[in-house]
Amino acid sequence: SLSCELHLGKNGVCYFGDEVRGHVLSHAFTLKDAQ
């Protein structure tokens, strides 16, 4: 199970993890379709 999770909206930083399995920090973003 996750000990904490933080996600601020549709775009931006997402952080989750725990002390045993480690932590993940990612950055979510959207791209407009060129068509």
N, CA, C and O atoms as a GROMACS GRO file, in nm:
protein
  140
    1SER      N    1   0.083  -0.119   0.000
    1SER     CA    2   0.000   0.000   0.000
    1SER      C    3   0.088   0.125   0.000
    1SER      O    4   0.203   0.121   0.041
    2LEU      N    5   0.031   0.233  -0.046
    2LEU     CA    6   0.103   0.360  -0.050
    2LEU      C    7   0.088   0.433   0.082
    2LEU      O    8  -0.020   0.436   0.141
    3SER      N    9   0.197   0.491   0.128
    3SER     CA   10   0.190   0.564   0.254
    3SER      C   11   0.147   0.708   0.232
    3SER      O   12   0.095   0.773   0.323
    4CYS      N   13   0.169   0.759   0.110
    4CYS     CA   14   0.128   0.896   0.081
    4CYS      C   15   0.116   0.913  -0.070
    4CYS      O   16   0.178   0.840  -0.147
    5GLU      N   17   0.038   1.010  -0.110
    5GLU     CA   18   0.023   1.041  -0.251
    5GLU      C   19  -0.014   1.188  -0.265
    5GLU      O   20  -0.096   1.240  -0.190
    6LEU      N   21   0.049   1.253  -0.361
    6LEU     CA   22   0.022   1.395  -0.384
    6LEU      C   23   0.018   1.418  -0.534
    6LEU      O   24   0.115   1.388  -0.605
    7HIS      N   25  -0.093   1.470  -0.582
    7HIS     CA   26  -0.105   1.503  -0.724
    7HIS      C   27  -0.184   1.632  -0.735
    7HIS      O   28  -0.299   1.638  -0.692
    8LEU      N   29  -0.123   1.734  -0.792
    8LEU     CA   30  -0.184   1.866  -0.798
    8LEU      C   31  -0.242   1.892  -0.937
    8LEU      O   32  -0.178   1.955  -1.021
    9GLY      N   33  -0.363   1.843  -0.960
    9GLY     CA   34  -0.431   1.871  -1.085
    9GLY      C   35  -0.394   1.777  -1.199
    9GLY      O   36  -0.326   1.676  -1.178
   10LYS      N   37  -0.439   1.812  -1.319
   10LYS     CA   38  -0.418   1.730  -1.438
   10LYS      C   39  -0.273   1.729  -1.482
   10LYS      O   40  -0.222   1.626  -1.527
   11ASN      N   41  -0.206   1.841  -1.471
   11ASN     CA   42  -0.066   1.854  -1.506
   11ASN      C   43   0.015   1.882  -1.380
   11ASN      O   44  -0.037   1.938  -1.283
   12GLY      N   45   0.140   1.843  -1.382
   12GLY     CA   46   0.226   1.875  -1.269
   12GLY      C   47   0.292   1.754  -1.208
   12GLY      O   48   0.298   1.646  -1.268
   13VAL      N   49   0.342   1.773  -1.088
   13VAL     CA   50   0.422   1.673  -1.019
   13VAL      C   51   0.331   1.573  -0.947
   13VAL      O   52   0.230   1.611  -0.887
   14CYS      N   53   0.369   1.446  -0.954
   14CYS     CA   54   0.301   1.340  -0.881
   14CYS      C   55   0.407   1.266  -0.799
   14CYS      O   56   0.509   1.223  -0.853
   15TYR      N   57   0.383   1.252  -0.670
   15TYR     CA   58   0.478   1.187  -0.579
   15TYR      C   59   0.405   1.080  -0.499
   15TYR      O   60   0.297   1.105  -0.446
   16PHE      N   61   0.463   0.961  -0.491
   16PHE     CA   62   0.407   0.857  -0.406
   16PHE      C   63   0.516   0.758  -0.367
   16PHE      O   64   0.623   0.755  -0.428
   17GLY      N   65   0.487   0.678  -0.266
   17GLY     CA   66   0.583   0.577  -0.224
   17GLY      C   67   0.574   0.545  -0.077
   17GLY      O   68   0.487   0.594  -0.006
   18ASP      N   69   0.668   0.460  -0.033
   18ASP     CA   70   0.678   0.428   0.109
   18ASP      C   71   0.824   0.404   0.144
   18ASP      O   72   0.911   0.397   0.056
   19GLU      N   73   0.851   0.390   0.272
   19GLU     CA   74   0.988   0.377   0.322
   19GLU      C   75   1.052   0.244   0.283
   19GLU      O   76   1.175   0.237   0.272
   20VAL      N   77   0.973   0.139   0.261
   20VAL     CA   78   1.027   0.007   0.231
   20VAL      C   79   1.057  -0.008   0.082
   20VAL      O   80   1.167  -0.050   0.045
   21ARG      N   81   0.961   0.025  -0.003
   21ARG     CA   82   0.975   0.002  -0.148
   21ARG      C   83   1.034   0.120  -0.222
   21ARG      O   84   1.072   0.107  -0.339
   22GLY      N   85   1.043   0.234  -0.158
   22GLY     CA   86   1.099   0.351  -0.224
   22GLY      C   87   0.993   0.451  -0.265
   22GLY      O   88   0.874   0.434  -0.236
   23HIS      N   89   1.036   0.554  -0.334
   23HIS     CA   90   0.948   0.664  -0.371
   23HIS      C   91   0.957   0.690  -0.521
   23HIS      O   92   1.058   0.658  -0.585
   24VAL      N   93   0.852   0.747  -0.576
   24VAL     CA   94   0.846   0.782  -0.718
   24VAL      C   95   0.806   0.928  -0.730
   24VAL      O   96   0.712   0.973  -0.665
   25LEU      N   97   0.879   1.000  -0.812
   25LEU     CA   98   0.847   1.140  -0.842
   25LEU      C   99   0.837   1.150  -0.993
   25LEU      O  100   0.934   1.121  -1.064
   26SER      N  101   0.721   1.191  -1.044
   26SER     CA  102   0.703   1.202  -1.189
   26SER      C  103   0.639   1.336  -1.222
   26SER      O  104   0.583   1.403  -1.135
   27HIS      N  105   0.648   1.375  -1.348
   27HIS     CA  106   0.588   1.500  -1.394
   27HIS      C  107   0.492   1.468  -1.508
   27HIS      O  108   0.534   1.422  -1.614
   28ALA      N  109   0.364   1.493  -1.486
   28ALA     CA  110   0.261   1.467  -1.588
   28ALA      C  111   0.235   1.595  -1.666
   28ALA      O  112   0.236   1.705  -1.611
   29PHE      N  113   0.212   1.580  -1.797
   29PHE     CA  114   0.182   1.695  -1.881
   29PHE      C  115   0.101   1.651  -2.002
   29PHE      O  116   0.096   1.532  -2.033
   30THR      N  117   0.038   1.746  -2.069
   30THR     CA  118  -0.039   1.717  -2.189
   30THR      C  119   0.023   1.789  -2.308
   30THR      O  120   0.088   1.892  -2.294
   31LEU      N  121   0.001   1.731  -2.424
   31LEU     CA  122   0.046   1.790  -2.549
   31LEU      C  123  -0.074   1.808  -2.640
   31LEU      O  124  -0.160   1.721  -2.648
   32LYS      N  125  -0.081   1.921  -2.709
   32LYS     CA  126  -0.189   1.943  -2.804
   32LYS      C  127  -0.159   1.868  -2.933
   32LYS      O  128  -0.045   1.865  -2.979
   33ASP      N  129  -0.262   1.808  -2.990
   33ASP     CA  130  -0.249   1.737  -3.117
   33ASP      C  131  -0.229   1.839  -3.229
   33ASP      O  132  -0.298   1.940  -3.234
   34ALA      N  133  -0.135   1.812  -3.318
   34ALA     CA  134  -0.103   1.904  -3.426
   34ALA      C  135  -0.215   1.912  -3.530
   34ALA      O  136  -0.218   2.007  -3.609
   35GLN      N  137  -0.306   1.815  -3.532
   35GLN     CA  138  -0.412   1.815  -3.633
   35GLN      C  139  -0.522   1.902  -3.592
   35GLN      O  140  -0.621   1.915  -3.665
   0.00000   0.00000   0.00000
